[in-house]
Amino acid sequence: MKISTIRELLSAEVLTGADRLEEHVYSACGSDMMSDVLAYVKDQAVLLTGLVNTQVVRTAEMMDMHCIVFVRSKQPTPEIVQLAEESGIVLMATPKRLYEACGILYSNGLVGNKVKE
């Protein structure tokens, strides 16, 4: 799914990375616990979270994620925006809650990662 499609589906505001909206992501993860993201996420994913701190961007960078969507209209600090710009990560904010945002993306074909059993 293109990041621009995610923006449209979630009525999201692009905060940084508008030049990368045509990139594709292949899975999504919704979490406020970065340890879960590190444990379960594969690359080329979008992260949906209500957690707004630099650790979110650092985690996304480590996991080769292309996009972070802050839910509940959370707004990152200028420091977070700058770090995302330097890392080449698209930042967006949506007024939707985490559960709703994940459901919209899933129902439109963006899958989650498989959990190892």
C-alpha positions in Angstrom: 0.0 0.0 0.0 1.3 3.4 -0.8 1.9 5.8 2.0 -0.3 8.4 0.2 -3.2 5.8 0.4 -2.6 5.5 4.2 -2.8 9.3 4.4 -6.1 9.4 2.6 -7.7 6.5 4.5 -6.8 7.9 7.9 -7.4 11.6 7.0 -3.9 12.2 8.2 -1.8 15.3 8.2 1.7 14.9 6.7 4.2 16.3 9.1 7.4 15.4 7.3 8.4 13.4 4.3 5.8 14.6 1.8 8.2 13.7 -1.0 8.1 10.0 0.0 4.3 9.5 -0.1 4.6 7.2 -3.1 6.7 4.7 -1.3 5.1 1.3 -0.5 4.7 -0.3 2.9 3.8 -4.0 3.2 2.6 -4.4 6.8 1.5 -2.4 9.8 2.0 -2.4 13.5 0.0 -0.6 16.1 1.7 -0.3 19.5 2.8 2.1 22.2 5.4 -0.4 23.5 8.5 -0.1 21.4 9.8 -3.4 22.9 6.9 -5.2 21.1 7.7 -3.3 17.9 11.3 -4.5 18.1 10.2 -8.1 18.8 7.5 -8.5 16.2 7.9 -6.1 13.3 9.5 -6.8 10.0 10.8 -4.2 7.6 8.9 -1.9 5.2 6.1 -1.4 7.8 4.1 1.5 9.0 4.0 2.1 12.8 0.8 3.5 14.4 1.3 4.8 17.9 0.1 7.3 20.5 3.6 7.4 22.0 5.4 10.7 21.1 9.1 10.7 21.8 12.4 10.3 20.0 12.5 6.6 20.9 9.6 6.0 18.4 11.7 7.3 15.5 14.8 5.5 16.7 12.9 2.2 16.8 11.3 2.8 13.4 14.8 3.5 12.0 16.2 0.3 13.5 13.4 -1.7 12.0 13.7 -0.1 8.5 10.2 1.3 8.8 9.1 4.0 6.3 6.3 5.7 8.1 5.0 6.6 11.6 1.4 7.6 12.2 0.7 9.4 15.4 -2.9 8.7 16.5 -5.4 10.8 18.5 -4.0 13.9 16.9 -0.7 13.7 18.8 1.9 16.1 17.6 5.6 15.4 17.7 8.1 18.0 19.0 10.4 19.8 16.5 13.2 17.5 17.7 11.2 14.4 16.7 10.3 15.9 13.3 14.0 16.7 12.7 15.1 13.2 13.6 12.5 11.7 11.3 13.6 13.9 8.5 17.2 12.9 9.0 16.2 9.2 9.0 14.0 9.5 5.9 10.9 8.5 7.8 7.5 9.9 6.9 5.6 11.3 9.9 1.8 11.8 9.9 -0.9 12.5 12.5 -4.4 11.3 12.4 -7.4 12.2 14.7 -8.4 8.6 14.7 -7.8 6.3 17.7 -5.3 3.5 17.4 -7.9 0.7 17.2 -9.9 2.5 14.5 -6.8 3.4 12.4 -5.4 -0.1 12.5 -8.9 -1.5 11.5 -9.2 0.9 8.6 -5.8 -0.1 7.2 -6.4 -3.8 7.8 -9.8 -3.7 6.1 -8.2 -2.0 3.1 -5.6 -4.8 2.6 -2.6 -3.8 4.7 -1.7 -6.8 6.7 -0.1 -7.2 10.1 3.1 -9.2 10.8 2.9 -12.9 11.5 3.8 -13.7 15.1 6.3 -16.6 15.5 4.8 -19.5 17.4 
